[in-house]
Amino acid sequence: MYLKTGEGVKIAFTGEVEKQNIVKMVENCATGQCEGMSDETKAKITNMEVSGKDGEVNLNLSGDVSKEEIEAALAKSKVINPDTCC
């Protein structure tokens, strides 16, 4: 679930999601290694915060980003979707 907030975008991952995978994805983005996110989108994000537990993980992104651009970027993430090719 993607929710636009006053500060940015909140993403709720449920089901078979491991918190460590979301943390890894955030670390990759922090070091500029986001697979699916454009440089323009990366530049808009001012803070990333992971909370929750396996099966119920929340990712809060602060910045002037739309839920659509985050949704598109996460669809290309090899951390979230390991079977994603290219």
N, C-alpha and C positions, 0 to 999 in steps of 0.2 A: 504494500500500500504506500502510495506517495501522497504527501500532504503538504501543500504550500503553507508556510507559516509567516509570521511577521518578520522573522529573522532569516528565513531561507527555505529549506525543504527538509521535511522529516520523512524518513523511509522506515517502514516496519517490515522486517523479514520474519516470516513464520514458517513452520514446517521443518523440513530437514535442512536447517541452516545452522552452521557452527559459528559461534562468536569469533573464534580465532580466524576464520576465513574473512570476516568483515574487517577485523583489525588489520589483517594482512593487506586487504584492498586499500584501506585508509593509509597504511604505511607506504604502499606503492605510490599512491597519489601524492603524499607528502614529499616523496623524493622524485616526483616527476615521471613515474613509471606507470601511470594509468593507461591501460591498453586502449580503452574506448572513448576517453574523454578528450575533447579538443583543448588546445592551449587557451582558447578564449574562455571556455567554461572553467578550466582550472584557475585562471586568473581572477574569476569572480568569487571563488570560494575563499572565505576568510578564516573559517574554522570547521573542523570535522570532529565529531564526538560519537563514540560507540558506547552503548549501554545495553543492559539486558543480559540474557543467558542463551545457551544453545536452544534453538527452537523458537525463541522470541527475542530477536535482536533488533535494536533501534539504532539508526544512524541519523544524526542531526547535522545538516550542512548549513552553515551560516554564510550569507552573501546574497548578492543580487542574481540568483539563479532561478530558473523556472523548473517546475517539476517535470516538464516534457524533456528538457535537455538532460536532466539527471537520469530520467527513465531510459532515454536513448543510450546514454553512456553506460549505464549498468547492464543493459541488454548485450553489450559487446564485451563485458568483463569476463576474462577467463577465470578469475577467482570465483565469481558467482556462478558462471555457466562454463564449466570446464570443457564441455563438448563444443563450445563455440569455435568455429574456425575462421580465420582471416578477418 
